[in-house]
Amino acid sequence: MEALYMQCAEVLSLAQSMKDDLAALLDPDTGIAPRFRQLCRDQIEELENVASFESVSEEKELLRLEENTWALLQAVMPARKTEPPTFEYAQDLLQQNPYTPTATIAQAILNASPVLTELIVVREWLQDTAPPPMQPEATTGYWKFTKHNIMQGLRTGAGARHGLVKEMDPDAVNRGDGRSLAADDSSYEKGLVQALHGYVRAGRLEDAIELCQRAHQPWRAASIRGSLLFYWKGIVNEGSQDEMDDNDVDSWTGNPNRRLWKSACSRAALNTALADYERVLYAALAPAPQTSLILKSACRTWEDHLWAQISIMCEEKQTMEMSRLGGSFWEGGMSAVDKGARSVSRETMEEEEEEWEEEVRGALNGLKSVHVEEGPPADHPFHFSQLNIIQDKIGFLLEVFAEGLQNQSLQNTTYEYAPMCRFFAHLCLFLKLIDVTVPPDAVVVILEAYLQVLEAAGQRELIAMYAGALGENAVSRYALFLVSLELSADLSERRLALTRAKEQGLDVDSVAAVTAEMTMNKALELLPASRGPLPSTTALQPPAKDAEILLLRSIEWTTFSEATYDRALEQANHICRYFLATGRVQLAQQLLNMLPAELAAIGEPEEQATEHLHYRQFFSIWETLERIVECQALEVSDMNRDTRNAWLQDYKLLIDQGHEQIVKLLTSEWLVNDVENTAGDARRRALIRIRQIYIPELVIRLHSTLFISRFRFPDNLKLLLKLVNIVADSRYKLYEDFFSDSGARLDDYLGAVRRAILGGLSGGGSDPFHVILT
């Protein structure tokens, strides 16, 4: 079943490639509906080889219904999408020639009624999709067991066996004397007639006639052949007399006395003396309202009921129109010719047609709740769909299905849910391709449901194709799918997903930007807000959570293309802001390492560009401080003079570099220019929080580094005390960053300064500032 998703997508892709060729889309053999139908047929054949489990049986039944529905669409949609041909009205034909054959008149009636034309098409569809008739057992003669008994009685002089017929003519069992055929012949007769009914139900009259011949019952063949309309080319107004040969003039087909034949069939169907199966056969040959109960008594499935109802309506429409018209020699003899055909206006014809259409609509609506003996019930989704397709209410059908999806009356846990979503999604796309108006909101709901089915089935590579059909919602919907991948897709898979979007005509840059934003927002919803007590920068950091990794990797979507670098810059600042505000320095540092170098060259918008450069400035300092710690750890007691001198040189260089970088940061407006103003939007508050975390940290770390190294580099003590002046300088407002978190960081720094001053006095003297002055 999983392969069916890909196969349907391939058909859809083919359809999209010929979207401007309506004839190709509606081709009866290679069009879209026949291709979907064939997919269902192939799938059914595959399931035939699977052990007969209940679930497999249900799946096959559902595929059969879907196959039949695509066949119905192929049957009705071409006529709805093409202009009807020009035609002559039946009354005009009869006024010109009252001897016009009934087949020609019936065709004119059909041409004048679009509803009748479509009902005939639907009836042919029902016949094509009917189950194959059951074949009776082969026979070597006509009523051979009964004949054997009769001959035996004649030879012995004992007469016919009690209860058996005495004659062999077809009416022998219907004379009311209570006599019957031999049991084997009676059983065969019943099977034969039921098989003939099956052939009639399938529209295979020639096969039914051939079966009658093989069964040595030519009168039954004649009865069935009587249903054919009379046609005689020699007396119709088609072509010139010169174009006809002798065969055309002399030969005719069909039943010139069909009206009488139909009356006889109706009487036979209503004759309670006949066996039920005989009555059903006659009712099927000549459907009529008065014999409808007989015909419907043999209906087992919903399709049987639909076929019976449509057959009755089609036959009754023809009979009614023939009766209205009059003037036909073949229907009423010379008296009808003398009276002539009626002549009414086109407006009257249209009014009569509208009245009949209303009757048809009511009759079809009655099938919504008809009781069935076998197969899916009348309210099955596919039967409901077929009925609405027949009534040309496809828009209503789509709205009903979409409403069921929205109010969850269609549960996605049932085995029908995924196949129904698949069918309706492709139905929507098929209708759009052939330019049939569909309710846009319903289409969006249905395609969304199918996208969820594809996601649940793991069909990632197909999402872009169906998301692309959502129109204005295509980008956001495909982006939503990409967000759902979360951490399951690596970098190459994400790039491939964007490539698929491009192949389906989506704006890749928009998809990337929307996906990045959605992913970032999703991750931030899962993570705690960056507020509350300031985090520690010295404590051991726990491993990254999945949500943090998702937030980190959200930047990947906007770094594939230079066209989205501006979005990447803004997004990177947002993510970095969060990580730093929550004390996750390593993750923020990892983020910057993932960014393309070109982002640093972006100058607009200035606010975002400056913030990004400030982050890079900070991490350059952070790396220098880490290198100082690493360098300190390299000192060992047994260094020789050259090694120690080299180490001292590196150590001092790093300290001087760190000192220069930190002082530069402290004396510039890093991140915020008026830090004393704590009001503002969320971005400004986050930036102030970052300053409150890292300005004290950088000051204290630099202070500690200078203090520890004062014995090796005495000038560092002077730099340390000058740093105190910088922190206290009102121009830089650094003290504002120390007053957060109950002033704990200020206390730490003041304690460190006190120890530094005491350290300065350890060399002698009582003036704490002599270090600066010397």
N, C-alpha and C positions, 0 to 999 in steps of 0.2 A: 504493500500500500504506500510505503514511503516513496517509491519510484514514481507514483502517480503525480505527486507534487511537481517534480521536475518535468515530467512529460506534459503536464498542463501548461507549465511555464513556457515550454518550447513551442507549443501551439500558439500561445498568446504572443510570443515574440514573433512568430511567423505572421500572425494577424496584424501586428503593429507595422510590420514591414510592407504590408499591402493595404494600409488603412485608407488610401485614396482610390482603391479599386473595389467598388461595391460589388461588381459582378463576381470578382474572385472571392470576396468574403462570403458571398451567398451561393457559391457554386454547389450544386447538389452532391458532387462527389468529393471535391477537394476544398470546399469551404470550411469555415471555422466550426460550425455546428456538427457537420459530419465527422470532423477530426476529433472533437470531444466525444462524440458518440462512439467512435472506434476505440478510443482509449478505454472507455468503460467496457466495451465488448472484450478487448484484450485482457483487461483485468479480471473479468468474469471467467474467461477461459483459463487463466492462471489459477484461479481459486477452485476451478473444477477438479484440479489435480490434488487439492488439499483434502485431508480427512474431513468428513462431514461433521464438524462441530457446530453447535448452535450459533456461535459468534460468526463463523464463516458463512453460514446460511443467511444470517441477517445482513452481512456485508454484501453478499451476492444479490440479495433482494433489493438493497438500496442502490447498488450499481445498475441493476436492471431498470429501476425506476428513473435513475438519472439518464441512462442511455436513451430510454423512451422519450424523456422530456427534451433532450437535445434533438431527437428525431422530429418531435412536434414543432420545435422552433424552426428547424430547417423546412418543415412543410408549410408553415404559415407566414414566416417573415418575408420571403422573396416577393410574394404578392402584395404585401402591405407596403413594401418599399419601391414598387414599380408601378407605373401608370397602367391602368387597365386598357386592353385593346378596344378599338371601336367595334360596334356590333349593331345588328338589326334587332328591333323589338319583335317579340313573338306575334303580336297582333298585326304588325306590318307584314310579316311573312305570310300569315294566314289570309290576310286581305288580298295579297298578291296571288296566292295559290292555296286554296283550301285542302289540296291533296299533299301538302308538305308533310313528310314523314314525322312521326312523333319524336324520333331521336333528334331531329333538327329543331323542332319546337322546344323540346326539353333543354337543348343546349342554349337556345335564345333566352329561355326563362332563367337559366343558370347565369348567363352573361349579365342579365339585368339586375341580378341580386347578389351583391358582394357577400352578404351574410350566408346565403345558400352556397355560394362558391366556396367559402371558407369551411362550411360544415361538411361539404363533400370532401374537401382536403383532409379534414380531421377524421372523417370516417375512413378514408383510405389509410391514414396513419394508424388508426385503431386496427384495421385489418392487417396491415403490414407487421404490427407488433403483437398480433394475436398468437397464442401458443399453437404449436402444430397439432392438427386434428389427430385423434386416436384412430388407428387403422383397424378395421374389423378383420376377423380371421378370414383367410382365403376360403373360397367356396368352389366346388366343382359343378355346381348346378343350381337351378332355381328351386328353392324349398325342397331339397332332395330328400330330407327325412319325412316330410309330410307326403311327398309324392310316393315314396316307398310304401308308406302305410296305406295310401289310397289304392295303389296298384296291388298290394297284397290282399286287400279286401275284395277287389274285383276278381282276382284270380281264384280266391277261395269261396267267393259268393257270400262272404260274411258282411260285406259292405264296409263302410269306413268305421274305424275304431271310434268308440264313443267319445264325443267331445271334439273330434277333429273335423276340420272342414271337409266337404265332399267334392269341392271344385278347386281348381288351381288358379283361377283368375285373381287379379290384384284386390278385388273387392270382396273376396270370399270371407274374410274375417270381419267384415263390417256390415253383414246382412241382418244383424240383430238376433241371430238364432243361438247365440252363446257359444258357437263353435270357434276353435282357435287352431293355430298351427302346432306342429310338433314342438316340444320344448326346445330342442336345439335350433330349429328354424326360428322360433319366436325370439330366442336369445340373439341369434345372428341378425334378425330383422331390427331389433332394437339397437344393436351396436352399429349396424349400417346407417340407420337414420341419424343416430347421434354423431357419427362421423360426417355425414352429409351436412348436418347443422354446423359442425366445426369448420367445414370448408366454406360454407356460406358466411359464417362469422369472420373468417379470414379473407373473404372476398375472392376466393379461388373457385369460381363457378365452373370453369373448364375442368378442373381436377375433380369436382363433384360429379360432373357429367360423365367423365371417364370412369369413375368409381361405379356409377350406376351401370355402365356398360359391362364392366368386369363382373358385376354381381348379377348379370342377366336380368336386369330390370330396366329396360329402355323407357318405359313409361315415366319412371322417376326422372330420367334424363330429360325427357320432354317437358315435364313439369318445371324443372329447374331452368331449362332453356327459355321457357315462356317469360322469364323476368327481363329478358333482353328487349330493349326498345327497338321499335321498327325503324329501319333505314333503307331507303331506296334512292340511289344516286341518280337514277334516270329521271326522277320527278322533283328534284330539289333545284333551287336556283343557284347552282354552283357551276361555274364555267359555261362554255358554249356547247351547243349540241354537237358541233364538229369535233370537240375534244373527247367525246364519249364513244366507246366501242360497243359492240353488241352485248358484251357481258355486263357492262354498266347499266344498259337499258333493261335487260331481262332479269338480272339477279337482284335479290334483296335479302336483307338479314333482319333478325329480330322477330318480334311478335306483333303482327298487325292488329290482333285482337287482345292486346294487353289489358285493356280495361275489363273485358270479360274474364280474362285469366286471373286478374287481381281479385275480382269479386269471388271467383271460385276458391281462391286460396283463403280468403277471409272466412268464407263459409266453412271450409274445412278446418280452419284453426278454431272456429267457434263450435265445431261439432263435438259434443261430449262423448259420442259413441266411438270416436277415434282414440287411439292410445295417446297419452300425453306427449310422447316424443314426436309422434306424427304431427300433432297440432303445433308444437313448437317449431318444427321445420317449416310448415306453411306460413306461420306467423313471421318467421325470419325472412322467407322469400318475398313476402308482400307486407312489410310493416305498416301498421295503421293504428290510429288511436283506439279503435274498438277491439283490436286484438293485442293491445299492449300488455295486458295482464298475463296473457299466455306467453308472449315473448319474454317478458321479464321474469317469469317463473323459472326460466332456465339460466338466468344470469347468476353467476357464482362470484365473480370479482367486480370491483368498481369499474374496471375497463369494460366489462360486459354490459353493465348498466349504462355507461356512457354511450357505447356503440348502439345499444337498443334505442335509447332516447334520440340520438342523432339520426339513426336510420328512419325512425318514425317521422321525425320532423322533415327530413329531406323528401321522403316519399309523399308525405301529406302536402308539402308545399307544391310539389309537382302536380299532384292530383288537383289541388285547389286552383292553381293557375290554369291548368287545362280546362277545368270546369268554368272558370270565369271567362276565359277567352271565347270558348265556343268556336263554331265555324270550321272545325276540323272533321274531315270525312272519316278519318281513322278512329276518332273518338265518339262521334255522334251520327255517322252515316249521312245520307243525303239531306235529312231534315236539318242537320247542323249546318250543312253547306248552304241550304236555302236561307237559313236565318242569318248566316254570315258571322264573322268574328266581331266582337265588341270593339268599340273605338272610344278610348278614354284619354284624357289629357295626361301629360307626364306628371303633373302635380298630383293627380289622383293615384297614379302608380306609386309615387313616392310616399304618399300617405298610407297606402295599403302595405307598402314595404315596412314602414316604421311600426305599424301595428303588429305585423308579424315578427319583427325584430324584438319587440317587447315580449311577445309570447315565448320566443326562443330564450330570451334572457331569464324569464321566470322558470321555464322548464329546466334550464341548466343549473339555476340556483338550487333547485330541488335535489340535485345530486350531491350537494354539500353534506347532506346528512343521511343519504341512502344506506340501508343496511346491506352489508356484504357477507357472503358465506365463507369466502376464501380470500387470502391475500391481505395486503394492507388496507386499513379502513378508509372511509371517505375523507376523513379529516387528516389523513397523513400529509405531511408537508409537501411531498411531491404531487399528490393528487390535488391538493389545494392549489399548487403552482400551475399544474396543467389546466385546471378549470379556468383560472384567471388568465392564462395565456390564450386559451381558446376564446375567452370573452374580450380579449384585447384590453385587459386591465393590468398590464404588467407594472405600471407605476404604482398602483395600489398594492400589488403583490410585494414589491420591494419595500414599501413603507410598512406593511404588516410584519415582514420578516425583520426589518430594522427595529421596529418597536419591540418585537419579541426579544431581540438581543439586548436592548436597553433595559427593559423591565425584568430581564432574566427569566422570563417564562420559558425560554429555550436554555436549558441547563447545559453547560459545557462539559458536564460529566457523562452525558449520554453518548452512545455509540453513533448516533445520527448527527451530532453537533458538527464535527469536523467536516464530514462529507457535504452537509448542507451549506456550511460556510464556503466551502470550496466551490460548490455549484453556483451559489448566488453571487459570489465575487466574480466568477468568470461570466455569468449572465450579465452582470452590470457592465463589465468591460466589453463584452460582445455587443450589447445594445448601443454603447457609446461609439464603438467603431463603425456601426452601420447607421449612425446618426439618428437613433431613436431617443426621444426626450425621456430622461429619467430624473426622479427627484434627487437633487444633489446631496441633501442631508442624509437621506437613506443610503445612498451609495457610499458616503464617507463612513457611516456606521458599519456597513457590511464589509467594506474593505479593511477597516480597522480590526474587525473580528477575525477576518481571515489572516491578517498579519500576525495576530496573536496565536492563531493555530499554527502558522509556519514557524513562529518562534518556539512554540512548545514542541514542535516536531524536529527542531534543530536545523531547519532549512534556511540557514543564514544567507546563503548566496542568492536566495530568491527575494529577499525582503526589499531590495532596492527597486526591483521591477514593479512590485505591487504598490509600494509606497509612492512611486512616481506617478501612479494613476490617481492619486488623491488631489491633484491640482494644486491649489493654494496651500493645502495642508501637507503636501508631499515632503517638503524639506523638514518640517518639524517632526513629522511622523517617522521618517527614516532616521532622523537624529535621535528620536526617542528609542528606536531599536538599538542604535549604536551605543546609547547610554546603558541599555540593559546588558550589554556585553560585559560591562564593568571590567574586571581584571582577567577575564577568561581569554581575551584576545591580546596577542602580543603586538609589537609595533608593525610587523609586516602584515598581519591580518587586518589591522586598522587601516593601513595604507590601501590594502586590497579592497576593503569595504568602501572607501571613498572612490576608488576606481570604478566600482560597480555603479555607484551613484552617477558618475559621469556618463557611463554607458547608457543609463536610462534617462539621460537628458536633464538630470538634476544639477542645480548650481552647487558645485563641489565646495566652493569657498563658503557659501552660506551654510551648507550642511556641516562643514567642519566647525564654523564659528558657533552655530546653534548647539551642536553636540558638546563642544567644549564648555559652553556656558551651562547647559543642562547638567553635565557631569559634575562640574564644580559646585553647582547649587545642591545637587543630590548629596555629594560628599559632605558639604557644610551642614546640611540638615542632620546628618548622622553624627557629626562631631560636636563637642561642647562649645559654647560660645566663648569668645576671647574676652572674658571679663572676670571680675573677682580679684582675689589676691594675686600679686605678681608672681610668676613662676621663678623657680630657682634655675640659675644658669650653670651651677656647679654640680648639682646632683646628677647621678647616673641616669641617662635617658632610657626609658623603656623602648622595646622594639616598636617599629611603626605599626599602627593598626591598619586593617584593610581599608577603612574609610580614608585614612591619611594617605595611603598609597594611591587610592582612587583619585583623591584631590591632586596629588602630585602628578599623576599620569594624565590628568585631564588636559594638561598643557600640550600633550602630544598632538591633539587634533589640529591645533592652530600653528604647528611648526612644520607641517609637511610642505606648505606652499608659502612663497614670499608674499603672496596676495593677502595672507591673513596674519602677517607679522605684527601689524598694528594692533589686532585683537589679541595676539599672543602677548604683546607688551603689557597691555592693560590687565589681562588675566594673570600673567606672571606676578605683577605687582600685588594683585589681590591675594593670590595664594601665599606669596612671600610675607605679606602683611599678616596673614593669619598665623602662619607657622612661627614667625618671630614674636607675635603677641602672645603666643601660648608657650613660648620657651623651646620650640622645636627647631633649634638652630641648625642641626645637621640636615634636617629635611629641607629647610629653606636653602641651605648651601647646595644640596643635591639638585634642587630645582634650578638654581642659576647655572649649574653645570650642564643641565639638559638643554638650555636655551641656545639657539643659533647666535653666533658672534655678531651677526648683522643687526640684532635688536639694539645693541649699544649705540648704533649709528643713527637710530631713529630720533628725530628731533621734535616731532609733533605727535600728540599734543604735549606741550612743554611740561605740564604738570606731571604727566606719566613718565616722560623721558627723564626728568630730574629725579623722580622717586626711584626709578630703576638704577640710575647712576649712583644714587646714595646707598642703595643696597650693595652694589658692587664695591663701593668704597668701604662699607662696613666689613664685608667678607674678606677683602684684602687685608684689613687690620686683623681680623680674626685668625686668618691663616698665619700672619706674622707672629702673633702671640703664641700660636701653637708651635711654630718653629723655634721660638725662644725657649719654650719648655723642653722641646726635644733637644735643643742644643745644651741646655743646662744638664740634662741627663747624661750627656756624653762625657762629662768631667769625671776622671778617675784619679786616684791618688798617685799612681805610679807613672804618670805621663812624663816623658822626657821634655827637655826645654823647648825643642822645636815644635813638638806636637802641642804643648801647652800654649805656646805663643800663637800658633795657628788657630787653636781653639778660642783663645781670648780675642783674637782679631775678629773671628766669625761672630762670637758672642756679642761683642760690642757693636758690630755692624748691625746685627739684628735688633738690639736694644735701641740704637739710634734711629733705625728705620721705624720701629714701632712707636717710639716717642714722637717722631715727626708726623707720622700718619694720624695718631690719636689727637695730638694737639691741633692738627689741621681740621680734623672733624669737629673737635670741641669748639673751635673758634669760628666755625661756619654755621650757617643755619641748616643743620642736618635734619631732614624730613619736615620740620615745622619751623616757621620763622618767628612766630609769637607764641612761644610755648606757655607763657603765663595765662593765655586765654584758653581755657579747657573746654569751652563750648564749641559746638560745630556738629557736622554730620558723623556718621559711623566711621568713615575713612579717617577723618581728622582725629577722632578719639582713639582709633587704633594706632595711628602714628605717634600720638603723645604717649600712649601706653608703651610702645616700643622704645621710645626715648627713656622713659622711666625705668625700663628694665636694663637697657644696655649702656646708657651714658654712665650711670654709677659703676656698672660692671667694668667698662673700659678704663675709667678713672682709677678704680681700686686695683685692677690688674696692672696697669702701668705703674702706679704707686708702688705696688708690691715688687715689681720687677726692678725698679730703680733702687728700692731700699735694699733688696737682697744683694744687688750687685755693687753696693756703695764701696765695699772694701777693695774690690778689684778696679772699679772705676769711680774714684772719689767725687768726680764732678756730677755723678748721678744724683748725689744727695742735694746738690744745688738745683738740679732739674726737677727733683721731687718737690722741693719747696716752692719753686716757680709754678709748678702744676697747681699747688694749693691756691696761689694767687689767681690763676686762670679760672678755677672753679668758683672762687669767690667774686670774680669780676662781674659786675652788674650788667655789662654789655652783652655777655653771652647767656645770662640767665640759666646757667647750668644748675644752680641751687634748686630751681623749680623741679628738676628731675629727681632730686634727692628727697623731696618732701613727701613723696607718695609712700604707700605701704607703711604708715605710722612712723615714718622717719627712720626705719631700721637701717636702711642703707647709709643714711647720713651718720648715724651713730657708728657704724662700721668704719666709715671713712675718717671721721674725727678721731677715733681710737687709733687708726693707722697713722694719722698725722702726728698724734701725740707721741707715739713710739718713734717716729722718725726724728722728731725734735730732740727727744731724749737721746737718740742715737747720735745726733749731731753734737751733743754736749759730752758724749763719752770720750771725745778726743781732747777734752780740757776746755776751760773757760766757762763763763756763766751767761754769755749772750747767745740766746737761741738763734739770732739772725746773722751771726758772724760767718756762717757757712755761705750765705748769699753774698755777703759783702766782700769776702775774700776771693 
